[in-house]
Each structure stands twice: as structure tokens, then as C-alpha cells.
């Protein structure tokens, strides 16, 4: 489960709460991603094409939408295409796993991400973590401030920066901005506790085992190929490839990893489906945008919504 330590888009934003603009001290680093300018936004929206996967879920005379996202992307990916924009426009509410623009969410996330001094790494793991932070152009002192597993997740996200990908260009942010510009409310389907409960260990043995796995993947160069294949499968809407993720990622091999993956993905799907169903039953047409891996397979959200009495159909996206 090394890669699937949640690729939440706000990880990088929260780094600045700990570090400030410390990146300038490094050389040979990829250029820092910047928010799109007004001109880039206008061009991006004008030229945007549909990416990802979209389903209709109809019940009681209303249609809601299930959209699979990815939490890192290229600049061009940050802008929803015409079919996705149309579905969002026809919805009453945008529902995200967590709303990264909600100040209350960010405050709680920052508190959760702070290091627990009672849980320590071995000296060898600590050295390896600090070396990876320096390699990723981040201050090694972050290891004294942030939870190690959150740093591991952040290093996973930033591993593909040199390939032109960045969490700043995850489509979740753009959808939130678009919904607010249209005057639509944005709802969180989960809590910070639910989102991070499986990511941050509450005992030292699990912490050290998880960090050893993450650092092995980073040091052995496994992360970048995994993330690039995942990103390209999402861009092309290859949900079957995403559904078979565990067969090709070489990252879910032990019984412990398999059990944790089930809790991280399938274990949260029922709660996500309940949240969407609750909003829909309350009279709202919902545009639910969640990580693409939550929408594939027999326990994915389309299957779960069908079991709740929805008529679920895949919406073709022009490529």
C-alpha cells in the first residue's frame, strides 16, 4: 500500500504551514508549480478536454453524477472538460471526499499531520527519511515537525514533479473553484478522522513498518513508474486498468498490505455511497468527485449505488 497512502491534494499546501518558502535554498530542483494565471485559466478552459471517468446515477427522477478524479496532474489537466463541466452545471451540490478549501478542514488536517513525539523512527529510518526530503528539495527538518507517514505520502506525491505533475494541478481544486463560481455549495463526504485514520499509525511498530515500505519504494525508484501509469490510465479513462491496479503496481503483496488496502479503498466506499445517497435523497442532484480508485470494481461506488436502487450508466467522455 505504499502508493495508495492517500494522494490528498492539500498535502503540499499544508507543507507551507510548517516550512514557509524554504525551498529557495536548494539547487537543481524542478521549478515550483504556480497557480494558473488568468490567461492560463482562460486558455485552459477553452482548450480543456474530458479526462477521467463519469457515471450517471438516477433515482426518484433526479440524476446525480459520480466522477473519478486524480489528485495530481499536469497544468492542462486542472481544467474540467465540457462534458464534466456540463454535469457539474446541472448539479445542485459538489461533494468531495474532503473540501480542501474549507478552513475548518485545513486546521484539523494540520493538527493531524503534526508529529507525535511519542512515536519515533529508528535512527536508520530517520536518516533515510531526511535524505529523501533533501532529495525532494524539502527541508530535512520537516522530519521533526510532521508525522512521518504524512511526509512519506508527500514524498510520493512530489516524486513526479520532475515529470511535470503536481498536486497543485489536481482537478479537485478546480472543481471546487468552479462550483463556488456557480454559486453551488461544496460538501465533504468524509471527516478528517476518516480520511487519515488509516494513514497515521497509533503505535511504533506499525509506523516503522509503514515507513520502511515507503522508503524502500522511493529509494528503489518504484514510485514514479507506478504513479505515471496510474495517471495515464486515469487520463484515458481506462477503468479496467485501474480496477486491476493491484496486479501491476507491485505494491500490494503481503496479507497486511492487502488488508490495509481494503480498509483504505473498499472500507471507505460504503461511507462515501451513504453520503451521496443522503444528499440525493434530500432532494439534491449531486456531483460527487472522488479518487478514481473508489469508482472501479465490484465494490466501487457505481456498483454500490446500483445496489441502493440507482440506475447507473457510464457517461461517454470524448477524448
N, C-alpha and C positions, 0 to 999 in steps of 0.2 A: 503494500500500500504506500510505497514511497511517493509515487507521483500524485496519488489522489489525496494527499493532505491538502485540504480544500484550497483551490486556487482562487481565493476570495479577492476581488479587485481592490479592496481597501487596504490590503496589507502594506502596499508601498506608501499609500497616503499616510498611514499611521507611523511609518518609519520617521517621518519628519517631526512628529511629536516627541520622539526620542533623540533625534540627531541634529535637526536643523540642517542647513546647507553644507554638510561636512564633506560632500563628495568632491569638492573642488581641489582637495589636497592630492587627489590621485591622478596619475597619468595613464595613458594607453587604455582609457575607459571608453566604452561606447557613448555616443552623445546622449545626454539626458533627454528623455521624452518630454515634450511640451504640449500643453493643451492646444487643440487646433485654433488657429486664428479665425477671424470672421470670414476671411476669404477662403481658407481651407474648409470651413464648415459649409459655406455656400457651394463650393465645388464638390465637396464630399457628398452632400445631399443630392446635388444634381446628378452626379455620376454613380450614386450608390446602386449596388445590385444586391439581390437577395442572397443571403447566406444562412446556414443553419438549417433547422427543421421546424416545421409548423404543422400543428394539428388543430382542427375544429372539434369542439366538444359541445354538442347541442342537447338541451334538455329543457322541458317546460317552456318551449317557444323562444328560448334565448340561446345565443351562441357565445361560448367563451373560447379562448384560444390558449394553446399550450405551445410555447416557443422554447426551443433548446438553445442555450447560449454557451459561449466560451468566455472565460474571464481574462484572457489575454488576447491580443490581436495586433494587427498592423493598423496604421492610421486609416487606411481605406475601409477597414472592417468596422470601424467605430460608428458608421452611419447605417441605420437600417434601410433595407431596400424597399421598393414601392409596395410589394405585397405585404411585407411586415408592417410598414407604416400604415397601410390601409386597415389592417386588422386592429392595430393599436387605436387608430382613429375611431373605429366602430365600437370600441370597448368603453366601458364606464370607468374601469379601475385597472391600474397596473399593479400586479402582485409580483414581488421579487422574493427570493429566499430571505434576504435582509436588504433594507433600503440603505445604501451606503451614504446617502445624503441626509439621513436623519441624525441630527446632532446627538440625540439620546443614545442611538445605536453606537455612534462613534466613541462616546465617552465610556460606555460599558465595554466596548471592544478593546479600547486602550487599557482599561483596568485588567481585563482578562489576559492581555498579552504581556503584562509586566512579569518579570522573572520572579519566581517563588524561591527565596534564598534557602528554603529548607530542602529543596530538591537540587542535587548537584550532579554534574557530569564527572566522569573520571578525568584526571589530568590529561590523558591522551586524547579523549574525545573533545575536551575543551580546546586543546591545541589545534586539532583538526577543524573544529568549527570556526575558530578565529582565522585560520588560514583560508578557509573558503570565503569568509566575509571579506577579507582583504582582496582575494582574487576577484570577487564580485564588485569591487570598488565601494565597499561599505566599511565603516569604522569597526575594527575588531572589538572595540569597547562596547558595542551593542550586546555582546555576549554577557555583559554584566547587568544589562537593563531589561532585555526582552526574554520571554520564555524560549528555551532552546528549540522546541518543536515549531514555534511560530517563525523563528529565524530559519529553520530548515525549510518550511513552506515558502518563505520569502525567497530563499536562495533558489528553490525550484522554479518559482515564477521568473526570477531575474536571469536564469540561465540562458534564456533565449533572447535576451536583449540584443546581443550581437547579431542575431538573425533578423532584427527589425521588429520584434514583437515586444509589447509592453502591456502591463496591466492597466495603464492609463487609457489604452485603446480598447479595453473590454467593452462589449456592446451594452452591458448592464447600465453603465453610466449614461450613455446616450439615450437609452430608452427612458430612464428616469427624467432626464432633462426634457425629452420630447413630451412625455406625459404631463409634466408640470407646465410646459409651454401651452399645452392644450387645455389646461385647467382641470386635469384629471388627478384624483388622489392616488398616492402610491402607498401600498400596503406591504408590510413584511409578513411572510408566511411562517417564519420561524423566529425564535429568540436567539440572542447571542449565546445563551447557555446551550441551546440545542445545537447550534452551528459548531461551537467549539468544544462541546463536551467530549467528543471522541478524538479530538486533536491534541489536547493537553493532558498529559498523564498526571495521575494523582499519587504516583509512587515512583521511587527512584529506579527500580528495576525496569519498569516499562519505559520510562524516559530514556534510560541509557540504551535499551534495545532499539527503540524507535530511532534515536539519533544515530546509532551505529549503521542502521539500514539506510537512512537518508544520506549520510556522509559517504557510505560505500558507493551509492548511486552517483553522487556528484563527482567523486574522485575517479570513478571508472568510466565517466563520460556517458552514462546511460540516460541521463535526464533529457538532454537536448533531442536525441532521436525520438524518444517517447513523446515529448511534447509537440514536436513538429508533426509527427504522424497524427496525433490527436487533433491538432489544429487544422490540418489539411482535410481530415475526414469530416470535421465539423463544417468547414467552409463548403465542401461539396455536398453536404447533406447525406453522407454515407452512414445512415443509422445502423446498418447491419455490421459495419466495421466497428462502430462504437460499441455495439452490443457485444462484440467478440473481443473487447479490449483486453480482458484478462488472458486471452490466448496468445496475444502478440506482444504485450508490454513487458513480459518477463519481470513483473513487479508484484505478482500475487502468487507466491509459490508455496508458502508454508500454511499449515492449518490456521495458525494465528493470524497471518495476513489475510487469508480468505474470510475468516470470521469478522475481522475488523472492516474489511471492505463491505461486507453485507450490512454491517451496522451503519457505515458511513453513507451508503447509497440506498440500498433497498430498505434499510431500517428507518430512514427518514422519509421515504416516498409516501407512506401512508399518511403521515402528518401533513405533508405538502398537499396531497389529494384532499384531505379533510378541510384544509384551509381554503382551497379553491372552491370546493363544494359548498362550504359555508357562505362564502361571498356570493356565489351564483344563486344559491337558494334564497339569499336575502334580496334578490331582485336585480343583481348587477351582472352585466356582461364583463367577464374578467379576461384580461390579457396577462397570463401567467408566464413569466420568463425565468427559467431556472436552468442550472447547468445541464448540458446536453445528455450527460450520462444518466440523469434522472428520468429521461424520456424513452429509454430503449429497453427492450427485453420484456419478458412476461410479467415482471413486477414493476415496469416503468409506469409513468403517470398516464399515458394513453390507455394502457390495459386496466389500470386501477379505476380510471374514470368510467370506462365502459362497464366495469362491474358495478358501479354506482348508478347505472341506468342511463348514462350519456350515450348518444350516438357519436362515435369518434371516427373522424376521417382525416387522412393525411392531406394537407393542402399543398399542391404542387408549387414549387418555387422556381421561377425562371432563373436559369444560371447564365 
